[in-house]
Amino acid sequence: MIATLYKHRFAIFFVIQLLTLFGSLVFPTAIFETIALPVLLQLNLIGGILLISKNKKLMWFIITLLVISILALGVSLFQRSTTENLSVRLAVYFVFYAVVTFQIIKQVWQSKTVDSTVIIGVMSGYISLGLIAFFLLMGVELHNPGSFSGVLLESNDFTLRADAIIYYSYITLMTIGYGEIIPVTPVAQKIAIFTGLMGQFYLVIITAIVVGKYIQHSDR
């Protein structure tokens, strides 16, 4: 059972990520925020643990971190609409996704052949980079309110502001930059630059390696 799940680890994690990001388009907002999102966040953690399950020491480190966080924060760890213990929750998810993203990149890098599993892994890694950027940018805004300015941040509703920051994270990662949100403090600007660089490095280096392996595999 575990071996079968591990074989499809990238696909499982990728689907959960998509549901977490775009589930609000399917579910009514109230149901998504109170029921669907907490469940999806837990599934994200389970999917991430499955991804790193071959590295036992790392897996138990993450499990220990999550158990301590759940005991300390309770259900608030999985609720986005509350600001209780937000700094700690952001830190926990940042560490989790940083470890998982590194492992995704490592596994894709070390793959000898390129198949659908590896391609899904590449896409999943890119989505994870956007989430890492979100936790960083949200942390900056939390500790220094007003670090970002724009029409999407004029609301005082926490959920809407979080949606705006995650939108900005991916727009910056993809170097689109529509301009609805702009970083106005030095720290926010540096992290925005870092986010754009992460996206470009990933596309140029990781994608190029995967394409190169695919060409070699096709020739053989």
VOBA-1610 file (N, C-alpha, C; in pm, whole numbers, padded with zeros to 5 digits, always signed):
BEGIN
Met+00083-00121+00000Met+00000+00000+00000Met+00087+00126+00000Ile+00182+00132+00096Ile+00269+00247+00106Ile+00355+00260-00019Ala+00403+00145-00070Ala+00487+00145-00190Ala+00409+00199-00310Thr+00283+00162-00320Thr+00199+00211-00430Thr+00177+00361-00419Leu+00148+00407-00297Leu+00128+00550-00276Leu+00256+00628-00306Tyr+00370+00573-00265Tyr+00497+00642-00289Tyr+00524+00654-00439Lys+00487+00553-00513Lys+00508+00557-00659Lys+00433+00674-00721His+00319+00708-00662His+00237+00818-00716His+00245+00942-00626Arg+00354+00955-00552Arg+00367+01062-00452Arg+00355+01201-00514Phe+00417+01222-00628Phe+00412+01355-00691Phe+00271+01389-00735Ala+00202+01293-00794Ala+00065+01317-00841Ala-00028+01347-00725Ile-00013+01271-00616Ile-00098+01293-00498Ile-00076+01433-00442Phe+00050+01470-00424Phe+00082+01601-00368Phe+00037+01713-00461Phe+00053+01693-00591Phe+00016+01793-00691Phe-00135+01820-00689Val-00214+01713-00683Val-00360+01728-00680Val-00404+01802-00554Ile-00343+01766-00440Ile-00377+01833-00314Ile-00342+01982-00322Gln-00226+02013-00381Gln-00188+02153-00397Gln-00288+02230-00481Leu-00330+02171-00592Leu-00427+02238-00678Leu-00559+02262-00607Leu-00604+02163-00531Leu-00730+02179-00456Leu-00716+02287-00350Thr-00598+02295-00286Thr-00576+02397-00183Thr-00578+02537-00244Leu-00518+02551-00362Leu-00510+02683-00427Leu-00642+02724-00493Phe-00709+02629-00555Phe-00824+02664-00638Phe-00956+02605-00589Gly-00953+02544-00471Gly-01076+02485-00418Gly-01187+02585-00395Ser-01149+02710-00367Ser-01251+02813-00342Ser-01334+02843-00467Leu-01285+02800-00585Leu-01361+02818-00708Leu-01472+02713-00720Val-01457+02605-00644Val-01553+02493-00650Val-01649+02498-00532Phe-01593+02516-00411Phe-01674+02517-00290Phe-01720+02660-00257Pro-01837+02676-00196Pro-01876+02808-00143Pro-01771+02856-00044Thr-01749+02985-00038Thr-01640+03041+00043Thr-01649+02998+00189Ala-01766+03005+00246Ala-01781+02972+00388Ala-01745+02826+00414Ile-01791+02735+00327Ile-01761+02593+00344Ile-01613+02566+00321Phe-01555+02632+00222Phe-01414+02609+00191Phe-01325+02653+00307Glu-01350+02771+00363Glu-01266+02825+00469Glu-01278+02747+00600Thr-01399+02701+00630Thr-01421+02638+00761Thr-01405+02486+00759Ile-01429+02423+00645Ile-01427+02276+00639Ile-01322+02224+00541Ala-01333+02265+00415Ala-01247+02207+00311Ala-01100+02243+00329Leu-01071+02371+00356Leu-00932+02413+00366Leu-00857+02347+00481Pro-00913+02341+00603Pro-00842+02269+00710Pro-00811+02124+00675Val-00905+02057+00608Val-00882+01918+00567Val-00770+01912+00463Leu-00773+02003+00367Leu-00671+02005+00262Leu-00533+02035+00318Leu-00526+02122+00418Leu-00396+02152+00480Leu-00340+02028+00550Gln-00426+01952+00614Gln-00380+01827+00675Gln-00334+01728+00569Leu-00407+01721+00456Leu-00367+01632+00348Leu-00235+01677+00286Asn-00212+01809+00283Asn-00083+01861+00236Asn+00031+01807+00321Leu+00012+01808+00452Leu+00114+01759+00543Leu+00138+01610+00523Ile+00031+01535+00507Ile+00044+01391+00485Ile+00114+01362+00352Gly+00074+01436+00248Gly+00137+01419+00117Gly+00284+01455+00120Gly+00319+01561+00195Gly+00459+01600+00206Gly+00542+01496+00279Ile+00484+01438+00385Ile+00553+01332+00460Ile+00575+01210+00370Leu+00477+01179+00285Leu+00492+01068+00191Leu+00609+01094+00095Leu+00624+01218+00052Leu+00731+01254-00041Leu+00870+01230+00018Ile+00884+01252+00146Ile+01017+01241+00208Ile+01031+01112+00289Ser+00937+01018+00271Ser+00934+00898+00355Ser+01056+00808+00336Lys+01127+00821+00225Lys+01247+00740+00204Lys+01363+00787+00292Asn+01359+00914+00330Asn+01460+00969+00419Asn+01404+00966+00562Lys+01434+00858+00634Lys+01370+00833+00762Lys+01398+00942+00865Lys+01525+00987+00874Lys+01560+01088+00972Lys+01484+01218+00945Leu+01481+01258+00819Leu+01411+01381+00782Leu+01260+01366+00803Met+01209+01250+00770Met+01065+01226+00787Met+01025+01237+00934Trp+01103+01177+01023Trp+01069+01182+01165Trp+01090+01322+01223Phe+01184+01398+01167Phe+01200+01537+01209Phe+01074+01618+01177Ile+01023+01601+01055Ile+00903+01673+01014Ile+00782+01628+01095Ile+00770+01497+01115Ile+00657+01445+01194Ile+00662+01501+01336Thr+00782+01503+01396Thr+00797+01558+01531Thr+00759+01705+01536Leu+00805+01781+01437Leu+00772+01923+01427Leu+00622+01943+01420Leu+00555+01864+01338Leu+00411+01880+01319Leu+00334+01838+01443Val+00378+01729+01508Val+00310+01685+01630Val+00320+01792+01739Ile+00440+01847+01756Ile+00458+01953+01856Ile+00371+02074+01822Ser+00364+02108+01693Ser+00285+02223+01649Ser+00136+02200+01675Ile+00090+02079+01645Ile-00052+02048+01667Ile-00086+02050+01815Leu+00005+01996+01898Leu-00019+01998+02042Leu-00020+02140+02096Ala+00065+02225+02041Ala+00077+02362+02089Ala-00033+02453+02033Leu-00067+02433+01906Leu-00159+02525+01839Leu-00299+02468+01822Gly-00311+02336+01830Gly-00442+02276+01812Gly-00494+02295+01671Val-00624+02308+01659Val-00685+02320+01526Val-00651+02450+01458Ser-00601+02550+01531Ser-00567+02678+01470Ser-00457+02665+01366Leu-00378+02555+01375Leu-00272+02532+01277Leu-00330+02517+01137Phe-00453+02468+01126Phe-00513+02439+00997Phe-00620+02540+00957Gln-00636+02646+01033Gln-00739+02745+01003Gln-00675+02875+00955Arg-00707+02910+00832Arg-00646+03030+00776Arg-00718+03157+00819Ser-00847+03147+00852Ser-00926+03267+00880Ser-00897+03327+01017Thr-00821+03258+01102Thr-00789+03312+01233Thr-00645+03362+01235Thr-00620+03470+01310Thr-00485+03525+01321Thr-00414+03479+01447Glu-00476+03389+01522Glu-00416+03339+01645Glu-00290+03258+01614Asn-00180+03291+01684Asn-00052+03220+01666Asn-00007+03220+01520Leu-00036+03326+01448Leu-00009+03327+01304Leu+00140+03317+01274Ser+00223+03385+01351Ser+00368+03382+01326Ser+00423+03240+01337Val+00380+03169+01440Val+00427+03032+01460Val+00378+02942+01348Arg+00253+02959+01309Arg+00196+02877+01202Arg+00268+02900+01071Leu+00298+03026+01041Leu+00373+03057+00919Leu+00511+02994+00921Ala+00576+02999+01037Ala+00710+02942+01050Ala+00707+02790+01030Val+00606+02724+01087Val+00594+02578+01074Val+00573+02539+00929Tyr+00482+02607+00862Tyr+00456+02573+00722Tyr+00574+02611+00632Phe+00645+02718+00666Phe+00762+02754+00587Phe+00868+02645+00594Val+00897+02597+00715Val+00996+02490+00732Val+00951+02365+00659Phe+00824+02332+00674Phe+00770+02211+00611Phe+00786+02219+00459Tyr+00740+02328+00398Tyr+00745+02338+00253Tyr+00888+02357+00200Ala+00974+02420+00278Ala+01114+02432+00236Ala+01178+02294+00227Val+01153+02210+00327Val+01209+02073+00327Val+01150+01992+00213Val+01018+01997+00197Val+00951+01917+00094Val+00993+01963-00046Thr+01001+02093-00067Thr+01041+02145-00198Thr+01183+02103-00233Phe+01273+02110-00135Phe+01411+02066-00157Phe+01414+01918-00196Gln+01332+01837-00129Gln+01329+01694-00159Gln+01269+01669-00298Ile+01168+01745-00337Ile+01112+01731-00472Ile+01218+01761-00577Ile+01288+01873-00560Ile+01392+01910-00655Ile+01502+01804-00658Lys+01541+01755-00541Lys+01645+01653-00533Lys+01603+01526-00605Gln+01480+01482-00584Gln+01432+01359-00647Gln+01420+01375-00798Val+01373+01492-00842Val+01365+01518-00986Val+01505+01522-01046Trp+01597+01587-00977Trp+01736+01600-01023Trp+01801+01463-01038Gln+01775+01374-00943Gln+01842+01243-00941Gln+01774+01138-01027Ser+01657+01170-01081Ser+01587+01072-01164Ser+01668+01044-01291Lys+01679+00917-01326Lys+01760+00878-01442Lys+01682+00889-01572Thr+01553+00872-01565Thr+01468+00886-01683Thr+01355+00983-01653Val+01293+01033-01757Val+01184+01129-01742Val+01054+01065-01788Asp+00959+01054-01697Asp+00827+01003-01731Asp+00723+01099-01676Ser+00597+01060-01679Ser+00491+01148-01632Ser+00505+01181-01484Thr+00558+01087-01407Thr+00577+01111-01263Thr+00675+01224-01239Val+00786+01225-01311Val+00887+01329-01296Val+00832+01464-01341Ile+00757+01464-01450Ile+00700+01590-01501Ile+00603+01650-01399Ile+00521+01566-01340Ile+00429+01614-01236Ile+00509+01665-01116Gly+00620+01597-01085Gly+00706+01643-00977Gly+00762+01781-01003Val+00800+01808-01127Val+00851+01942-01163Val+00743+02047-01140Met+00621+02018-01182Met+00511+02113-01163Met+00480+02133-01015Ser+00482+02024-00941Ser+00454+02032-00798Ser+00560+02115-00726Gly+00687+02099-00766Gly+00795+02178-00706Gly+00777+02327-00732Tyr+00730+02361-00851Tyr+00710+02503-00885Tyr+00598+02563-00800Ile+00490+02489-00783Ile+00381+02537-00697Ile+00429+02555-00554Ser+00513+02463-00507Ser+00565+02471-00371Ser+00651+02596-00351Leu+00725+02636-00454Leu+00804+02759-00444Leu+00714+02880-00420Gly+00598+02883-00485Gly+00503+02991-00464Gly+00452+02995-00322Leu+00431+02878-00262Leu+00385+02872-00124Leu+00493+02918-00027Ile+00618+02881-00056Ile+00730+02930+00027Ile+00736+03082+00022Ala+00720+03138-00098Ala+00721+03283-00112Ala+00605+03346-00033Phe+00489+03280-00036Phe+00373+03332+00038Phe+00401+03340+00187Phe+00460+03235+00245Phe+00488+03235+00389Phe+00589+03344+00424Leu+00687+03365+00338Leu+00785+03471+00362Leu+00719+03609+00356Leu+00643+03633+00249Leu+00581+03764+00229Leu+00475+03791+00335Met+00400+03688+00372Met+00298+03705+00475Met+00364+03737+00609Gly+00478+03674+00636Gly+00551+03703+00759Gly+00599+03847+00764Val+00646+03898+00650Val+00691+04037+00643Val+00575+04132+00670Glu+00462+04106+00607Glu+00345+04193+00626Glu+00293+04186+00769Leu+00304+04068+00830Leu+00256+04050+00967Leu+00339+04130+01065His+00472+04126+01050His+00560+04192+01145His+00585+04339+01112Asn+00556+04376+00990Asn+00571+04516+00950Asn+00454+04556+00862Pro+00336+04579+00923Pro+00216+04612+00844Pro+00241+04733+00753Gly+00189+04722+00631Gly+00209+04828+00534Gly+00330+04805+00446Ser+00390+04686+00455Ser+00505+04656+00369Ser+00466+04645+00223Phe+00337+04620+00200Phe+00286+04611+00063Phe+00168+04707+00048Ser+00158+04762-00070Ser+00052+04859-00097Ser-00018+04820-00227Gly-00147+04853-00234Gly-00220+04824-00357Gly-00369+04810-00331Val-00446+04814-00438Val-00591+04812-00426Val-00642+04681-00367Leu-00568+04573-00386Leu-00614+04443-00334Leu-00592+04429-00185Leu-00517+04521-00125Leu-00488+04514+00018Leu-00564+04619+00099Glu-00662+04683+00038Glu-00736+04788+00108Glu-00837+04732+00207Ser-00874+04605+00193Ser-00970+04543+00284Ser-00904+04510+00417Asn-00982+04518+00526Asn-00933+04480+00659Asn-00961+04333+00690Asp-01031+04265+00599Asp-01062+04123+00618Asp-00934+04040+00599Phe-00900+03960+00701Phe-00774+03885+00697Phe-00770+03787+00580Thr-00881+03718+00554Thr-00885+03619+00447Thr-00859+03683+00311Leu-00920+03799+00287Leu-00901+03868+00160Leu-00757+03917+00145Arg-00697+03963+00254Arg-00559+04008+00248Arg-00464+03891+00223Ala-00493+03777+00286Ala-00412+03657+00263Ala-00423+03611+00118Asp-00544+03617+00063Asp-00563+03581-00078Asp-00483+03674-00169Ala-00480+03803-00133Ala-00405+03900-00213Ala-00254+03872-00207Ile-00204+03836-00090Ile-00061+03807-00076Ile-00023+03681-00152Ile-00106+03578-00146Ile-00073+03455-00218Ile-00082+03478-00369Tyr-00174+03562-00410Tyr-00182+03602-00552Tyr-00054+03674-00593Tyr-00009+03768-00510Tyr+00112+03843-00539Tyr+00234+03751-00544Ser+00236+03649-00457Ser+00349+03556-00451Ser+00366+03485-00585Tyr+00257+03435-00640Tyr+00267+03360-00765Tyr+00289+03452-00886Ile+00228+03569-00883Ile+00251+03664-00992Ile+00397+03706-00996Thr+00458+03724-00878Thr+00599+03761-00871Thr+00688+03643-00910Leu+00652+03523-00864Leu+00729+03403-00900Leu+00733+03385-01050Met+00623+03413-01117Met+00616+03399-01263Met+00664+03523-01336Thr+00709+03625-01259Thr+00759+03753-01313Thr+00660+03818-01409Ile+00530+03810-01373Ile+00428+03877-01454Ile+00418+04023-01412Gly+00386+04045-01284Gly+00385+04180-01230Gly+00280+04272-01287Tyr+00153+04250-01250Tyr+00046+04336-01298Tyr+00046+04473-01231Gly+00098+04482-01109Gly+00109+04611-01042Gly-00001+04643-00944Glu-00098+04549-00919Glu-00201+04579-00821Glu-00145+04584-00680Ile-00034+04513-00657Ile+00033+04512-00527Ile+00181+04542-00550Ile+00234+04633-00469Ile+00376+04666-00482Ile+00443+04663-00345Pro+00567+04614-00335Pro+00640+04616-00209Pro+00694+04756-00184Val+00675+04808-00065Val+00714+04947-00037Val+00823+04960+00068Thr+00863+04849+00129Thr+00972+04854+00227Thr+01090+04775+00172Pro+01212+04806+00217Pro+01330+04736+00166Pro+01323+04584+00182Val+01277+04537+00298Val+01269+04392+00320Val+01171+04328+00223Ala+01054+04389+00206Ala+00954+04336+00114Ala+01007+04335-00029Gln+01080+04439-00066Gln+01137+04445-00201Gln+01242+04337-00223Lys+01325+04312-00121Lys+01428+04208-00134Lys+01365+04070-00149Ile+01258+04043-00072Ile+01193+03913-00082Ile+01122+03900-00217Ala+01069+04010-00269Ala+01007+04007-00402Ala+01111+03972-00508Ile+01230+04030-00495Ile+01339+03996-00588Ile+01377+03849-00574Phe+01389+03804-00449Phe+01425+03664-00422Phe+01322+03569-00482Thr+01193+03605-00470Thr+01086+03521-00526Thr+01098+03512-00677Gly+01120+03626-00744Gly+01137+03625-00889Gly+01257+03543-00932Leu+01367+03553-00858Leu+01487+03476-00890Leu+01463+03327-00873Met+01391+03290-00765Met+01360+03148-00745Met+01284+03091-00864Gly+01185+03166-00911Gly+01106+03119-01025Gly+01189+03104-01151Gln+01277+03202-01177Gln+01360+03196-01298Gln+01464+03086-01289Phe+01530+03074-01175Phe+01630+02968-01158Phe+01566+02830-01175Tyr+01447+02814-01120Tyr+01379+02686-01130Tyr+01350+02652-01276Leu+01295+02748-01348Leu+01259+02723-01487Leu+01382+02700-01574Val+01487+02778-01550Val+01606+02770-01634Val+01688+02645-01602Ile+01705+02614-01474Ile+01795+02505-01436Ile+01722+02371-01428Ile+01622+02361-01342Ile+01554+02234-01320Ile+01482+02187-01447Thr+01409+02278-01510Thr+01338+02240-01632Thr+01435+02199-01742Ala+01546+02272-01754Ala+01645+02238-01856Ala+01703+02099-01833Ile+01729+02066-01707Ile+01783+01933-01674Ile+01682+01824-01711Val+01556+01845-01679Val+01453+01746-01710Val+01439+01730-01861Val+01439+01841-01935Val+01430+01834-02081Val+01549+01760-02139Gly+01669+01789-02085Gly+01789+01720-02132Gly+01782+01570-02109Lys+01734+01529-01993Lys+01721+01386-01964Lys+01615+01323-02055Tyr+01509+01398-02083Tyr+01405+01345-02170Tyr+01457+01322-02311Ile+01539+01416-02360Ile+01597+01402-02494Ile+01690+01281-02499Gln+01772+01264-02396Gln+01862+01149-02391Gln+01783+01019-02387His+01676+01017-02308His+01593+00897-02296His+01525+00866-02429Ser+01479+00970-02499Ser+01412+00950-02627Ser+01508+00896-02731Asp+01632+00946-02731Asp+01731+00899-02827Asp+01760+00750-02807Arg+01764+00708-02681Arg+01792+00568-02652Arg+01676+00479-02694
//
